[in-house]
Structure formats: C-alpha cells, structure tokens
C-alpha cells in the first residue's frame, strides 16, 4: 500500500512498550522512505501517546467495516 502523510491507519500488532495495541488508530506524520513511516498515536483528548517509526507491514488502511472504540491506558503510579 502506498501511504501518504496524514493518512489514518490501523496498527496491526501490539507495541506494549509504547502503550499501543493492535487495532489502535494512528496518523502518518512523515514518510521516511518506502520501508519506514513515522506514525503518531494520540489519546481521545488529543495528547500524543506515542510517535513511532513503523514499516508498512505494521499497518493497514481503515476499511468501511472498522468500528472506532475507546479504551483506557494503564498508568503506573
């Protein structure tokens, strides 16, 4: 898939060190090269949760049958 900047994408694997799970939505903020995309994941309130470099294989485009949901992040004290 040829992604472009600002495309909204779906994460295809857990990234637990970043607080992300498969199915989370992100936005492509920069295309570094054909194998590396900078993707930002934000909370529902608009705070950046993670900015990570991923490969196209880690992502998929949104499809019509996708349902958006909200989940709480675990916070360590």
Secondary structure, 3 states (H helix, E strand, C coil): CCCCCCCEEEECCCEHHHCECCCCEEEEEEEEECCEEEEEEECCCCCEEEEEEECHHHEEECCCCCCCCCCCCCCCC
